[in-house]
């Protein structure tokens, strides 16, 4: 079996690596090529393109990467036409993969979407295009399949791989000794651009709460980020750590979290949180015009209601973070209520094993493909 796998950002690289490992457990003969990061390469992907150089944050930043994105699109299209994979698995990275899927469909290469575009947030009309092009659509959230099924798509929810991440992370040793004071954890983002926009507000808000409530302050440094992106941490009494995220979150009484998958990780760890996010003024203006959601944090989106406070753009300030954090630190009832809501969100993400379920669905879809026989795709296990 030969597959094209394409993932454009760090989260997609992680999801893709776990998916490829699960696929290779079922089909040891599987060959995979395409675009990805270091994790996919370690899982056995022959990288014709490294995804690290294409990662972008926000809408305005896309324009800076256009030449590289065009070159990547052309290269993947050429490789697919030359190698003729049995299927292409497209993971997240929605705008790029929208263009790539059109080319692959013209080349009559079966397409599987894993982590499809968030059509429920941006462009609902795209659901019809995805449904038409994709052999199978594998979603992370339980409300997504119905959106694609209504327009004729073959979609199924396999659950969120982050559940497995958190379970494994909670079993790992904590990077810190047992706490003697209440703990506030800062997750200011996984990209340097996010650190630049979030750090000062989060650090100062945390420092104020630390003095007010005698808190231990800890910030998580994501892989690849320099400690120089955390100015003034020592002066504010903030310790920087680079491992043990989930055990750290599980021990926290409060977290400041940059909106994204990290909010789901905090929910799975049962950590009361305040969510914040800033992007460029241009990206924010475009998003306000296009995004149809009341909330931006995945916790609130999955819950379908406000569970956590969101502080966006100029609202992400030290004073607002201090005020919202104090509510959760001063009121055990408010913290307990949020924890109960977070447990309900965690249950919506499904049980562990999402990557294996995704692999099984892909193999099943390819077995059903017209023109492909069970000699090519024998039953798994």
N, C-alpha and C positions, 0 to 999 in steps of 0.2 A: 504494500500500500504506500502511496506517495501523496503527501498533503502539502499544500501551501498554507502557512500560518502567518498572519500579520497582526502585530500588536504595536501600538505607537507610543505608549506612555508607561510609566513605572507600574501602575496598577494592572494594566493590560498585560505587561510582561510577566508579572507574578501569576495572574490568572492563567495565562497561556502556558507557563512552565508547569503548573500543576496539571493542567489539562493534558499536555503532551506526555507527561509522566504516566498519567492514568491510561491514555491511549496505548502507550508502548507496553504497559503491563498486559493489555489485552492482545495487542498485535506487536510482538517483538520485532517483526520484520519491517515495521513502519519506518519510512523515510520522510523527513520534514525539512522544508526550506522556507525562507521568507524573511520577514522583518521582525525584529524583537530586540530585547535588551540582554543583559548578561545572564539573567535567570533562565530565559528561554534557551540561550546558547548552552548553558550547563545541562539543561534537560535534553539536549540532543538536536536542537534546531541548527541547521546549516544557515547561518545568517548571510544573506546576500546584501542586507542592509542593517545597520545598527540604528535602533530607534532613538537612542539617547539624544542625538543631535536634532531631532525633530520635535521634541516635547515643547509645548507652548502652554501659557496660562492666559486666559482671556481672549477677547476677540481681536483687539488691536495688535496683539503680539503675533497673530497669524501672518500679518503682512510681512513681517521681518523674515519669516521662514518660507515664503512662497517659492523662491527658486529651488530650495532644497526639497520642498514637498512635491513640486512638479517633477523633479529629477527622480525622486523615490517612486512616484506613481508610474513613471515611464519604465523604470527598471523592473518593478514587480510585474507589470503587464507583460514585458518582454520575456521575463523568466517563466511566467505562467504559460505563455503560448509556446515556448520552446520545450518545457518539461512536461506539460500536459498532466498536472496532478489529478488524482481521483476526486478531489474536492478542495475548496479553499475555505479556511476558517478565519473569519474576520472578528477581531476582538476589540470592542470599544472604538476609540479614535474616530468618531462618527463622520465628520465631514470628509476626511481623507478616504475612509472606506466607502462612503457613498459614491465617490468618483471611481474608486477601484472596482466596486461591485458592478458598475455599469460596464466596464471593460471586460470583466470576467464573464458576465452574462452574455456579452456579444461573442466571446470565445467559447461559449457553451461549457463552461467549467462550473460544476455544482457548487453552490455557496451555502455555508452554514454561518449564521450570525451568532456569536456568543458575546453576551453583554451588548445587546443592540442599542441603537441611539435612543435617547430619552425623548421619544416622540410625544410623551405626555407633558413634557415641559416646553418644548420648542415648536416643532413643526408637525402637527398631527397628520398632515397630508403625506408626510414621508412614510408613514406606516404602510400605506398602500404599495408604495414602490418597493419597500423591503419585503413585504409579503409576496410580491410578484417575483422577485429575484431569488429569494432564499429557499433552499430545500428544507431548511429547518431553522427555527429561531429559538435560542435558548436564553431565557431571561433569569435575572437574579431575584426579582421581586414578584410576589404573588399576584399583584394587580395588573402586571404587564401583559400576560398572554391574551387576555380578553381583547385588548386593544388591537392586536394583530389578527386575532381570529375573526373579529368583526369584518375585516377586509380581506378574508380568505387566506390568511397566513397559517402555517403549521408551526404553532408556538407552544412551548411548555416551560414552566418554571422549574429550574433545577436547584434553586436555593442559592445562597450567597457563600462563596468560598471563604469569606472572612470569618465565618463561624468556626471553620477548621483552624484558621490562623490563631484565633483567640483561645481556643481550647488548648492548643499546643503551647501558646505563650503563657497561659496561666500555670502550666505545669513546669515551666522553666524557673530557675532561681531568680529572685528579685535582685536588681543591681544595687539596692540600698539595704542597710540593716533595718530591723524592725523599727517602726516609727515610735517616737515618744511624744510627738505632737500631732495635731491635725495637719493634713498634707494637701497642698494645692499644686496640681500638675498643669503645666503649660504645654500645649501642642500647637505651636504657632504656624505649622505648615511643613511640607516636605520639599518645597522648592525655594531657591534663594529669593525669587521675586516675592513670594509670600512672606518670607521672613522680613524683608525690607518693609513691607506694608503693615505687618502685624506685630512685630516684636516690641516696639517701644510702648504701644498702648497696653499690650498684655503684661509686659514686664512691670510697668509702673502701676497698673491696676493691681497686680499680684503683690507688689511691694507694699502698697497701702493696706491691703487686706492682711498681709503678713504681720505688719506692725500692730494692726487693730486687734487681730485674733490670735497672735502668737503662732503663726503657721510655719510649717516647713515648706519651702518653695523649691520645686524641681521643674526643669524644662527638658523636653525630649529633643535631641538633635537627630534629625533623620539622616540616613546614610548619604554620604556624599556632600554634606553641608559642613562648612568651616565654622569653628567656634567664633571666628571674627564677625559672624552674622548675629551674634548675641551680645552686643556691646552693653556694658554696665551691669552684666549679670552678677558678678562677684560683689560689686558695691551694693547691690540690692538684696544680697543674701540668697541669690538663686543658684542652685546647683545644676549643672548641665550634665545629662547622661545620654548615652548613645545606644542603650540596649535595655531589654526587659520592659518594653512598653506595656504589655498587658498586665503583668504582675504589678507594675507601677500604678496603672489605672485602677486596678482592683483595690489597691491600698489607699486610694485618694478619697478625700472627703469632698473635693471639688475639682473640676477641671475647666480651663479655658481652652476651647478647641476651635481650630480653623475649620470652616465648613468643608465637608468632604467625607470620604470613607471613614476617617478618624472618628466622626460622630457615631457611626455604627459600632466601631470598636469600643468606644466608651459606653455605649448602651449595653453591649454584650457583657461588659465588665461591671455594669450596674453603677456607673459613676455619675453623680449629679454634675451637670455642666452648664456653661454659658457658651454659646456658639457665636463666633465673629468671623467676618470676612470683609476684605477690601480688594478691589481690583482697580484698574485704571478708570478714569472718568469716562473715557470713550466706551470702553467695554461695558461699564455700568449703564450708560445711556442706551446702548444697543440692547442690552439684556432687558431693561425696563420696557422697551418697546416690543420685544419679541416673546419673553418668557410669560407663560400663562399661569404660573403657580403663585399661591399665596405665600409659600415658604421656600427657602433654599436649602435648609439642612435636611439630610436624608432621614433623620430621626422623625422630624415633623411630617415629611412627605409620606413615609411609610405608615405613620400613625394616622394620617389624615386629619390631624388637628395639632394645635400648639402643645407640645410637650416641653420644649426647651426654648429659652429666650434667644432671639437672633439679633445681633448688633452688626449692622451693615454700614459700609462706607464711613461717613463721618460719625455715625453713632457708635462705632468701635472706638471708644475713648477710655482712658483710665478711670474717669469718674463713673461712667456707665457700667464698666466691668466691676468696679468696687461695689456699686449699689446693688447690681443683680447678684453678685457673689455673696454679698452680706445677707441677702434674703435667705439663701440656702444654708448658710453657715449659722445664722441666728435662729432658724426655725427647723427643728427636727421633723416637724410635721410636713413642711414644704419639701424637705429632702426625701422623706419617706414616700410622699406622693409621687415625686418625680421618679424615684427608683421603681415603683410599681408600674408606672407608665413605660419606663425603659424596658422592663421585663416583658411587657406585652409586645413592644417593638422587636425585641430579640427573638421572641417566639415566631414572629412573622418571617424571619430570615431562614427558617427551615433548620433541619438537623445537620450535623457534620456530614461530609461526603459529597459536597456539591460537584467537585471536579470529576469524581468517578461517575456520578449520575450524568454529567454532561458528556463524558466520553461514551457512555453506554448509548445515550440518545444519538450521538453522531454516528456511531457504528450502525445502529438500527436504521437511521435515515439513509445511509449509504447502501445498506442491503436492500432497501426498498426501491432504490433508484432504478429507473428503467434502463435496461441495457447492462446492468451490473448483476452478476450472478453470485450465488452463495459460495462458488469456488473462489471468487475474488474477495468477498466479504463473509467469511464463515461466521457462524454464531459465536458470540463472545462466550468465553469459558465453556 
